[in-house]
Amino acid sequence: MAKKTKDARIQVILECTEHKASGMPGTSRYVTTKSKKNTPDRLELKKYNSILKKVTVHKEIK
């Protein structure tokens, strides 16, 4: 039986790139998990931004 390690998945914060550049107040952020082993690079997903009311690219911060 294989051992499961808890430290393989970490929590990351995704922040909207378009909203940050527009200068509007507020931020659009999502919290999700990712596998450090399968995706060592920064995560980039299309998510809905409720302030801009459209789907935008969200990138991993920190």
VEXPANU-242386 format. One record per residue (C-alpha): residue number from 1; z, x, y; residue in three letters. Coordinates in pm, 1 decimal, decimal comma, always signed. Layout:
<r><nr>NUM</nr><pz>Z</pz><px>X</px><py>Y</py><rest>ALA</rest></r>
...
% end
This chain:
<r><nr>1</nr><pz>+0,0</pz><px>+0,0</px><py>+0,0</py><rest>MET</rest></r>
<r><nr>2</nr><pz>-102,9</pz><px>+136,5</px><py>+340,1</py><rest>ALA</rest></r>
<r><nr>3</nr><pz>+153,0</pz><px>+180,4</px><py>+615,2</py><rest>LYS</rest></r>
<r><nr>4</nr><pz>+105,7</pz><px>-13,0</px><py>+936,1</py><rest>LYS</rest></r>
<r><nr>5</nr><pz>+177,3</pz><px>+176,2</px><py>+1254,7</py><rest>THR</rest></r>
<r><nr>6</nr><pz>+284,2</pz><px>-12,7</px><py>+1564,2</py><rest>LYS</rest></r>
<r><nr>7</nr><pz>+167,4</pz><px>+257,1</px><py>+1805,7</py><rest>ASP</rest></r>
<r><nr>8</nr><pz>-202,8</pz><px>+211,9</px><py>+1716,8</py><rest>ALA</rest></r>
<r><nr>9</nr><pz>-238,9</pz><px>-91,5</px><py>+1949,7</py><rest>ARG</rest></r>
<r><nr>10</nr><pz>-138,6</pz><px>-70,2</px><py>+2313,8</py><rest>ILE</rest></r>
<r><nr>11</nr><pz>-126,9</pz><px>-318,9</px><py>+2601,5</py><rest>GLN</rest></r>
<r><nr>12</nr><pz>-377,5</pz><px>-263,4</px><py>+2881,7</py><rest>VAL</rest></r>
<r><nr>13</nr><pz>-435,9</pz><px>-431,4</px><py>+3218,5</py><rest>ILE</rest></r>
<r><nr>14</nr><pz>-788,4</pz><px>-532,3</px><py>+3319,2</py><rest>LEU</rest></r>
<r><nr>15</nr><pz>-863,6</pz><px>-564,4</px><py>+3691,6</py><rest>GLU</rest></r>
<r><nr>16</nr><pz>-1170,6</pz><px>-718,8</px><py>+3857,7</py><rest>CYS</rest></r>
<r><nr>17</nr><pz>-1402,7</pz><px>-463,0</px><py>+4019,4</py><rest>THR</rest></r>
<r><nr>18</nr><pz>-1594,5</pz><px>-706,1</px><py>+4244,0</py><rest>GLU</rest></r>
<r><nr>19</nr><pz>-1279,9</pz><px>-863,9</px><py>+4386,8</py><rest>HIS</rest></r>
<r><nr>20</nr><pz>-1131,8</pz><px>-523,7</px><py>+4468,6</py><rest>LYS</rest></r>
<r><nr>21</nr><pz>-1447,8</pz><px>-425,0</px><py>+4658,7</py><rest>ALA</rest></r>
<r><nr>22</nr><pz>-1476,5</pz><px>-757,1</px><py>+4848,2</py><rest>SER</rest></r>
<r><nr>23</nr><pz>-1148,7</pz><px>-709,6</px><py>+5037,3</py><rest>GLY</rest></r>
<r><nr>24</nr><pz>-1029,6</pz><px>-1067,5</px><py>+4975,4</py><rest>MET</rest></r>
<r><nr>25</nr><pz>-653,3</pz><px>-1116,6</px><py>+4934,7</py><rest>PRO</rest></r>
<r><nr>26</nr><pz>-508,5</pz><px>-1139,4</px><py>+4584,2</py><rest>GLY</rest></r>
<r><nr>27</nr><pz>-618,0</pz><px>-980,7</px><py>+4257,3</py><rest>THR</rest></r>
<r><nr>28</nr><pz>-767,0</pz><px>-1098,9</px><py>+3930,6</py><rest>SER</rest></r>
<r><nr>29</nr><pz>-594,3</pz><px>-928,6</px><py>+3637,3</py><rest>ARG</rest></r>
<r><nr>30</nr><pz>-576,0</pz><px>-988,8</px><py>+3263,8</py><rest>TYR</rest></r>
<r><nr>31</nr><pz>-340,1</pz><px>-834,0</px><py>+3006,6</py><rest>VAL</rest></r>
<r><nr>32</nr><pz>-477,2</pz><px>-762,2</px><py>+2659,8</py><rest>THR</rest></r>
<r><nr>33</nr><pz>-432,9</pz><px>-517,9</px><py>+2371,0</py><rest>THR</rest></r>
<r><nr>34</nr><pz>-665,9</pz><px>-253,9</px><py>+2236,7</py><rest>LYS</rest></r>
<r><nr>35</nr><pz>-671,5</pz><px>-6,2</px><py>+1951,7</py><rest>SER</rest></r>
<r><nr>36</nr><pz>-636,9</pz><px>+354,2</px><py>+2067,8</py><rest>LYS</rest></r>
<r><nr>37</nr><pz>-807,0</pz><px>+470,9</px><py>+1750,2</py><rest>LYS</rest></r>
<r><nr>38</nr><pz>-1120,5</pz><px>+254,2</px><py>+1776,0</py><rest>ASN</rest></r>
<r><nr>39</nr><pz>-1160,9</pz><px>+252,3</px><py>+2156,0</py><rest>THR</rest></r>
<r><nr>40</nr><pz>-1022,5</pz><px>+571,3</px><py>+2312,6</py><rest>PRO</rest></r>
<r><nr>41</nr><pz>-1229,7</pz><px>+514,4</px><py>+2630,4</py><rest>ASP</rest></r>
<r><nr>42</nr><pz>-1141,8</pz><px>+269,5</px><py>+2905,7</py><rest>ARG</rest></r>
<r><nr>43</nr><pz>-1210,4</pz><px>-92,7</px><py>+2821,2</py><rest>LEU</rest></r>
<r><nr>44</nr><pz>-1461,9</pz><px>-295,6</px><py>+3025,1</py><rest>GLU</rest></r>
<r><nr>45</nr><pz>-1503,1</pz><px>-670,9</px><py>+2966,6</py><rest>LEU</rest></r>
<r><nr>46</nr><pz>-1658,8</pz><px>-967,3</px><py>+3144,0</py><rest>LYS</rest></r>
<r><nr>47</nr><pz>-1385,2</pz><px>-1215,7</px><py>+3235,0</py><rest>LYS</rest></r>
<r><nr>48</nr><pz>-1353,8</pz><px>-1516,8</px><py>+3465,8</py><rest>TYR</rest></r>
<r><nr>49</nr><pz>-1226,8</pz><px>-1456,7</px><py>+3818,5</py><rest>ASN</rest></r>
<r><nr>50</nr><pz>-1065,0</pz><px>-1777,7</px><py>+3944,9</py><rest>SER</rest></r>
<r><nr>51</nr><pz>-1065,0</pz><px>-1666,9</px><py>+4310,8</py><rest>ILE</rest></r>
<r><nr>52</nr><pz>-1437,5</pz><px>-1582,5</px><py>+4320,1</py><rest>LEU</rest></r>
<r><nr>53</nr><pz>-1507,0</pz><px>-1868,1</px><py>+4072,3</py><rest>LYS</rest></r>
<r><nr>54</nr><pz>-1746,0</pz><px>-1666,5</px><py>+3855,6</py><rest>LYS</rest></r>
<r><nr>55</nr><pz>-1753,5</pz><px>-1426,3</px><py>+3561,2</py><rest>VAL</rest></r>
<r><nr>56</nr><pz>-1715,3</pz><px>-1064,3</px><py>+3672,3</py><rest>THR</rest></r>
<r><nr>57</nr><pz>-1665,1</pz><px>-721,5</px><py>+3517,0</py><rest>VAL</rest></r>
<r><nr>58</nr><pz>-1299,1</pz><px>-628,1</px><py>+3462,9</py><rest>HIS</rest></r>
<r><nr>59</nr><pz>-1208,7</pz><px>-263,9</px><py>+3394,9</py><rest>LYS</rest></r>
<r><nr>60</nr><pz>-896,8</pz><px>-112,2</px><py>+3245,6</py><rest>GLU</rest></r>
<r><nr>61</nr><pz>-656,9</pz><px>+37,0</px><py>+3500,9</py><rest>ILE</rest></r>
<r><nr>62</nr><pz>-399,4</pz><px>+314,6</px><py>+3461,9</py><rest>LYS</rest></r>
% end
